[in-house]
Structures are given as C-alpha cells and as structure tokens.
Amino acid sequence: MAYVSINPYNGEELERFEYLSNAQLDAALVTADHCFHSWKQTSYAERATILVKAAELLHARAFELARLASLEMGKRISEGRAEVMFSGDILRYYAEHAEAFLAPSMLQPQHGDAHMESSPLGVLYCIEPWNFPYYQLARVAGPQLMAGNVVVVRHAGCVPQCAIAFEQLMRDAGAPIGAYTNVLISYEQSERVIDDVRVKGVALTGSTAAGRRVAARAGQNLKKSTMELGGSDAFIVLDDADMDQVIPWAVWGRMFNAGQTCCAAKRFIVLESIGDEFLARFTAALSALIPGDPMDEQTTLGPMSTESALVELLKQVDAAVQGGATVLLGGERIARPGWFMAPTILTDIAPHNPAFRDEFFGPVVSFYRVASEDDAIALANDSDFGLGGSVWTTDEARGLRVASRINAGMLFVNNLDWADAALPFGGINHSGYGRELGRLGIQEFVNWKLVRRGHLPAPV
C-alpha cells in the first residue's frame, strides 16, 4: 500500500510513496523519544531560534509550497499562499509568547507558598487532514515544540509531498532529528503508534468518525487527547443585516477551500423578512464563480480534493433530495475533467431529512428561513456539532447577545475571521474537545505540577 499524490484538476497521478515498514516506524519512535530527552532541556530561546527560522522559510517558500498544495489537493494558489504565510505567523507567534504562556503561576493557599509549573509530556502523535496541509502542521508544531514536546505526524494520504516538504523545512530551520517526524503509515500502524508507551498524547483533526476511533484508542491507553472534528456552523442573518457586507462573507464562508473547511459556514439561517433578498443575491454570487485550474489566479472555484470526496458529496445531495429537499442551484458534478462540484443550494430541509444533521464537506449550502431571532437561535443549536458560527446584524450589541446563546466553541459577529494565531480554535459535542492555538493551545499537552513549600506543622 502507498500514499498516492494525484492532481485533482485533471486526475493525473503525480507520485506515490510506500508505507514505512514496522521496523522503520519503530526506529522513528525511538529517535523521537531520544530527541525529547535532550529537546526538553533546551531553553525557550534556543527553541524560538529554530521556530523563527522555520517561519522565515515558510514565508520565503510560500509560492513553492502553495504550488504543492494546488497539485495535491486542488487548493487555489492564492489560498495556498495565504495558508503558508499564516503557518509562518503561527510559528513566530509561539516563538514569541511560549515562555510567558507557560510561566509558573503563584497560588495563594491559606498557609505557606505554592505555585504551578509546567513541563512537557514527551512524544505526541498528531494525525492531520489534507484540507490545510501546512496550517494543520504549524498548529501542532508551533505550540508543542515550544512547550518542549516533540511531534510525530501522520498526514493525510493525498498530500504526501506537502507532508515531506514541511518536515524538510523544519530540518532546514535547524530542528534536531526526531523533534518533528513525518511518518507515512497505514491506519493499522497508526494504532501501533497510539499504543506505543513512548507516545504520551494524541491530537487528531479529522472527521467525527475518525475522532471516535482515535479517542477510544487513546482512552484505552489512558493518554491525553484533543479532537478537532467536523462542524455544521450556522450563518445567522438577522433582519437588520447589511447585505453589502453579508453576501461577500457568505460566499467566502461557504466556498473558501472549495467548501472543504470544518469551520465553514454550512447552515444559512435567515430571517424571513430578508430571505428573498439574501437568497437572490447569494445565488447570483455563487453562480458567478469560475471553475478552473487552481494554479490560475483567475480561478474562483477549485476542484475537490479527491474523486471519492466528490462522489460522497453527490450521494449526500441525492439523499437530501430523496428526503424532500429542493435543489435551488447546482447539485451535480461539473462536466469537465477533474473533481469539480457545482456550487449547490439546498432548501426545504425538514428535520427528518439526513441533510438536517449531516455535515456537507464541500460547496453545498443548506438554506433555512426562520420567523424570529429566537427561532434562529433554536435552529442553530439543533445540531450534533458545535464548532463555530456567525451572526450578522448592524446592531453589534444584538449580535453579541445572540452569539452568547449559541452552543459552539467559536462565534463571530459580523466577520468570519478565525485566522489569527492568538485565537483558540476548537469546539464541543461532535466537533470534539480541546483547543489549538492561542494561550490554550500550548497548555493542552503539558503537565501543570503543583509545588507547595513552607514549614507547616504536621496534623495531629
């Protein structure tokens, strides 16, 4: 078996890579564990020097790396460059802030003195998805390397060249062998890694189904885990929203990365009084998107990542229609080479329809009309997921009140800009648990140890 790199724009196989043997995998884990014992002794300044250099290399190689993402998973070149640049920003952010985030904190017991101090856990196993082939890696490499952990990464099977390029970049930046290790392994071998006694924590970004399997395996081994899973985020448009602001964000929020984003806007919940206007303008904007070569700057709609992903999405749309939904726009594969899905809008989605609960991981919109603000909140919360969501209104105080009533890990008022290293990322319910990025992201895989001192009398 092998990792296969295929160009989604034309279906051409680019390269394939064989899985590591079990002996090679075991050797990689030995090397990572050996590296940890020296890496944890380095200072924050020494670690930061390497992370800053890696950030500089990401920025310098932005086009080269973005091109690989276009070739392997169909990301539009402009989106790829932005992702690579942001990945560099993440590494620099942790290089600058890690020491402060992990500084000892004083406590105030009734008698004596006490403080909390942090120490790294060890080798972390990170399972990462294809949709952001560099950002996902930076999201674990930045905080965890700066915390003193080392990471072993299993990247997605369709982006092996991106995975290899990021590992090489870390080495070029001066990271010691074993600090950041990319492993091309099977699902069965992945379970071996979770079971390995040298591995002290597991982080997954992926589907809810994958989260159940990996979290269960980590739990059986009593290992700390974080799960960043799927989402079905609500995009709530209130009756006083500014449509000139809302429509561009609606298009970006659903169609960014060809709709293949866990925190994308997926359920559009619009108050009845403005429903017709929103739907007409949104439909026109989606219809104007231009499918084409993701390497062409003029392309506004890239292909989906794999043919299997496209086929699965088409099956979901068919099931939605069989359940009573109406296809207002699209609903089909675009008749051209490559794995292109037409921008699609589904309406008339009843609660019994599978589309009401499912996540559509691609350019498919679920559209709902509601009579009131309270109805919008109730519908937004009627979901198995809980990753993010947004509220659109010219009354910011109103937007904040609505946001506070939505059950999710991240809410945005009049924007969808989650791309900041300082903002913690994660959700609740079937969207997972734990946080990445921000102050919280670096604190997930450290031991916060209590130290209490003072000559206290023994109890009698």
Backbone hydrogen bonds, N-H to C=O, Kabsch-Sander energy under -0.5 kcal/mol:
donor,donor_aa,acceptor,acceptor_aa,energy
3,Y,17,F,-3.2
4,V,157,G,-0.7
5,S,15,E,-3.4
6,I,4,V,-0.7
7,N,12,E,-2.9
10,N,7,N,-1.0
11,G,7,N,-2.7
14,L,5,S,-3.5
15,E,5,S,-1.3
17,F,3,Y,-2.8
19,Y,1,M,-1.5
20,L,184,L,-2.7
25,L,21,S,-2.4
26,D,22,N,-2.6
27,A,23,A,-2.1
28,A,24,Q,-2.0
29,L,25,L,-2.0
30,V,26,D,-2.2
31,T,27,A,-2.4
32,A,28,A,-2.4
33,D,29,L,-2.5
34,H,30,V,-2.4
35,C,31,T,-2.5
36,F,32,A,-2.3
37,H,33,D,-1.3
38,S,34,H,-0.7
38,S,35,C,-1.1
39,W,35,C,-3.4
40,K,36,F,-2.7
41,Q,38,S,-1.0
42,T,39,W,-1.5
47,R,43,S,-2.2
48,A,44,Y,-2.8
49,T,45,A,-1.8
50,I,46,E,-1.2
51,L,47,R,-2.2
52,V,48,A,-2.9
53,K,49,T,-1.8
54,A,50,I,-2.3
55,A,51,L,-2.3
56,E,52,V,-2.3
57,L,53,K,-2.2
58,L,54,A,-2.3
59,H,55,A,-2.2
60,A,56,E,-2.4
61,R,57,L,-2.3
62,A,59,H,-1.0
65,L,61,R,-2.7
66,A,62,A,-2.5
67,R,63,F,-2.6
68,L,64,E,-1.3
69,A,65,L,-1.8
70,S,66,A,-2.2
71,L,67,R,-2.4
72,E,68,L,-2.4
73,M,69,A,-2.5
74,G,69,A,-0.6
74,G,70,S,-1.1
75,K,69,A,-1.1
77,I,294,P,-3.0
80,G,76,R,-2.4
81,R,77,I,-2.4
82,A,78,S,-1.9
83,E,79,E,-2.2
84,V,80,G,-2.4
85,M,81,R,-2.4
86,F,82,A,-2.4
87,S,83,E,-2.3
88,G,84,V,-1.9
89,D,85,M,-1.9
90,I,86,F,-2.1
91,L,87,S,-1.9
92,R,88,G,-2.3
93,Y,89,D,-2.5
94,Y,90,I,-2.0
95,A,91,L,-2.0
96,E,92,R,-1.9
97,H,93,Y,-1.8
98,A,94,Y,-2.2
101,F,97,H,-2.4
102,L,98,A,-1.9
103,A,100,A,-1.0
105,S,116,M,-2.0
107,L,114,A,-3.0
113,D,453,R,-2.0
114,A,107,L,-0.7
115,H,451,V,-2.5
116,M,105,S,-2.5
117,E,449,K,-2.4
118,S,102,L,-0.6
119,S,447,N,-1.0
121,L,445,F,-1.1
123,V,198,R,-0.9
124,L,150,V,-2.7
125,Y,201,G,-2.8
126,C,124,L,-0.6
126,C,152,V,-2.9
127,I,125,Y,-0.5
127,I,203,A,-3.0
128,E,126,C,-0.6
128,E,154,R,-2.2
136,Q,132,F,-2.1
138,A,134,Y,-2.7
139,R,135,Y,-2.1
140,V,136,Q,-0.6
140,V,137,L,-0.8
141,A,137,L,-3.0
142,G,138,A,-2.4
144,Q,140,V,-1.8
145,L,141,A,-2.1
146,M,142,G,-1.6
147,A,143,P,-1.6
148,G,144,Q,-0.6
148,G,145,L,-1.0
149,N,144,Q,-2.1
150,V,122,G,-1.8
151,V,179,A,-2.6
152,V,124,L,-3.0
153,V,181,T,-3.4
154,R,126,C,-2.6
155,H,153,V,-0.7
159,V,156,A,-1.4
163,A,159,V,-2.0
164,I,160,P,-2.5
165,A,161,Q,-2.3
166,F,162,C,-2.1
167,E,163,A,-1.9
168,Q,164,I,-2.3
169,L,165,A,-2.1
170,M,166,F,-2.1
171,R,167,E,-1.9
172,D,168,Q,-2.8
173,A,169,L,-1.6
174,G,171,R,-1.6
175,A,170,M,-2.3
179,A,176,P,-2.3
180,Y,176,P,-0.5
181,T,151,V,-2.4
183,V,153,V,-2.9
185,I,183,V,-1.0
190,S,186,S,-1.9
191,E,187,Y,-1.5
192,R,188,E,-1.2
193,V,189,Q,-1.8
194,I,190,S,-2.1
195,D,191,E,-2.1
196,D,192,R,-1.2
196,D,193,V,-0.5
199,V,196,D,-1.4
200,K,123,V,-3.1
201,G,123,V,-0.9
202,V,224,K,-2.3
203,A,125,Y,-2.6
204,L,226,T,-2.3
205,T,127,I,-2.2
206,G,228,E,-2.0
211,G,207,S,-2.3
212,R,208,T,-2.2
213,R,209,A,-1.7
214,V,210,A,-2.8
215,A,211,G,-2.7
216,A,212,R,-1.9
217,R,213,R,-2.1
218,A,214,V,-2.8
219,G,215,A,-2.6
220,Q,216,A,-2.3
221,N,217,R,-1.1
222,L,219,G,-1.6
223,K,218,A,-2.4
224,K,200,K,-0.7
226,T,202,V,-1.8
227,M,433,Y,-2.5
228,E,204,L,-2.9
229,L,227,M,-0.7
229,L,431,S,-2.3
230,G,430,H,-0.5
233,D,264,A,-0.7
234,A,388,G,-0.7
235,F,267,R,-3.0
236,I,234,A,-0.6
236,I,390,S,-2.7
237,V,235,F,-0.6
237,V,269,I,-2.6
238,L,236,I,-0.7
238,L,392,W,-2.4
241,A,238,L,-1.8
243,M,241,A,-0.9
245,Q,242,D,-1.2
246,V,242,D,-2.5
247,I,243,M,-2.3
249,W,245,Q,-1.1
250,A,246,V,-2.7
251,V,247,I,-2.5
252,W,248,P,-2.4
253,G,249,W,-3.5
254,R,250,A,-1.6
255,M,251,V,-2.8
256,F,252,W,-2.3
258,A,255,M,-1.6
259,G,256,F,-1.2
260,Q,257,N,-1.9
261,T,259,G,-1.2
264,A,261,T,-1.5
265,A,253,G,-1.8
266,K,233,D,-2.3
267,R,233,D,-2.6
268,F,266,K,-0.6
268,F,366,S,-3.3
269,I,235,F,-1.9
269,I,267,R,-0.8
270,V,268,F,-0.6
270,V,368,Y,-2.6
271,L,237,V,-2.1
272,E,370,V,-3.0
274,I,271,L,-1.8
275,G,271,L,-0.5
275,G,272,E,-1.2
276,D,272,E,-0.5
278,F,274,I,-2.5
279,L,275,G,-2.6
280,A,276,D,-2.4
281,R,277,E,-2.3
282,F,278,F,-2.9
283,T,279,L,-2.5
284,A,280,A,-1.9
285,A,281,R,-2.0
286,L,282,F,-2.4
287,S,283,T,-2.3
288,A,284,A,-1.0
289,L,286,L,-1.4
292,G,301,L,-1.5
296,D,293,D,-2.1
297,E,295,M,-0.5
299,T,296,D,-1.7
300,T,290,I,-2.2
301,L,290,I,-2.0
304,M,339,W,-3.8
310,L,306,T,-1.7
311,V,307,E,-2.7
312,E,308,S,-2.2
313,L,309,A,-2.0
314,L,310,L,-2.3
315,K,311,V,-2.0
316,Q,312,E,-1.9
317,V,313,L,-2.2
318,D,314,L,-2.4
319,A,315,K,-2.4
320,A,316,Q,-2.1
321,V,317,V,-2.2
322,Q,318,D,-2.5
323,G,319,A,-1.4
324,G,321,V,-1.9
325,A,320,A,-2.5
326,T,347,T,-2.5
328,L,326,T,-0.9
328,L,345,I,-2.7
329,L,345,I,-1.1
331,G,342,A,-0.6
334,I,340,F,-2.1
336,R,334,I,-1.9
339,W,8,P,-2.0
340,F,338,G,-0.9
342,A,332,E,-2.5
344,T,363,P,-2.3
345,I,329,L,-1.8
346,L,365,V,-3.1
347,T,326,T,-2.5
350,A,348,D,-0.8
353,N,350,A,-1.8
356,F,353,N,-2.0
357,R,353,N,-0.5
357,R,354,P,-1.0
358,D,354,P,-2.3
360,F,358,D,-0.5
361,F,359,E,-0.8
362,G,259,G,-0.7
362,G,360,F,-1.4
364,V,362,G,-2.6
365,V,344,T,-3.0
366,S,266,K,-2.0
367,F,346,L,-2.9
367,F,365,V,-0.6
368,Y,268,F,-3.0
370,V,270,V,-2.0
376,A,372,S,-1.9
377,I,373,E,-2.1
378,A,374,D,-2.4
379,L,375,D,-2.4
380,A,376,A,-2.4
381,N,377,I,-2.1
382,D,378,A,-0.7
382,D,379,L,-0.8
383,S,381,N,-1.9
389,G,410,M,-0.5
390,S,234,A,-2.3
391,V,412,F,-2.4
392,W,236,I,-2.4
396,E,394,T,-0.9
399,G,395,D,-2.3
400,L,396,E,-2.5
401,R,397,A,-1.9
402,V,398,R,-2.4
403,A,399,G,-2.7
404,S,400,L,-2.0
405,R,401,R,-0.5
405,R,402,V,-1.6
406,I,403,A,-1.4
408,A,406,I,-1.2
409,G,386,G,-1.3
409,G,387,L,-0.7
410,M,387,L,-1.2
412,F,389,G,-1.8
414,N,391,V,-2.7
414,N,412,F,-0.6
418,W,416,L,-1.4
420,D,418,W,-2.1
423,L,420,D,-2.0
425,F,436,E,-3.5
428,I,386,G,-1.8
430,H,384,D,-2.3
431,S,428,I,-2.1
432,G,429,N,-1.8
433,Y,227,M,-1.4
436,E,425,F,-2.4
438,G,421,A,-2.7
441,G,437,L,-1.9
442,I,438,G,-0.8
443,Q,439,R,-0.6
443,Q,440,L,-0.9
444,E,441,G,-0.6
446,V,443,Q,-0.7
447,N,119,S,-3.2
448,W,446,V,-0.7
449,K,117,E,-3.3
449,K,447,N,-1.0
451,V,115,H,-2.9
453,R,113,D,-2.7
456,L,454,G,-1.3
